[in-house]
């Protein structure tokens, strides 16, 4: 991901009201941009709010997400994160929703949702080397394919919120 400025990140959040202030994380200046596929953080003053920003064809695009409370009925289940495709315990994956931006207030009830790792750290999951056997592809190829999939799914989700055209990706 290319390095983004504070102003670019704030302007990239598409579904905030004009009066809302986007609070960047305190560690923003220490981000290693070449190691991440998207930037995600929680609002320090409102832990239920999270932000997701990525770079799509040289343009920063992002959204404000709200975490839904976990349901105790799912306590014995495993859930899959929609971005990194990792299966984790029910309390490690949460449903996040994003309101679609609309100038007309009647259309503001339209939202999109996805199950996302609660710690917002899919980068670590994707870049963890898989156990390999004698007939498995090299770990570097697996990690590269995972990262590409993470980038494509993140871009598709953010484009679906903002109604921008999705980048075309070929499936292999």
Beta strands, then each sheet from edge to edge (+ up, - down):
strand 1: 39-43
strand 2: 46-56
strand 3: 59-67
strand 4: 78-80
strand 5: 87-89
strand 6: 93-99
strand 7: 111-117
sheet 1: 1+ 2- 3+ 6- 7+
sheet 2: 4+ 5-
end
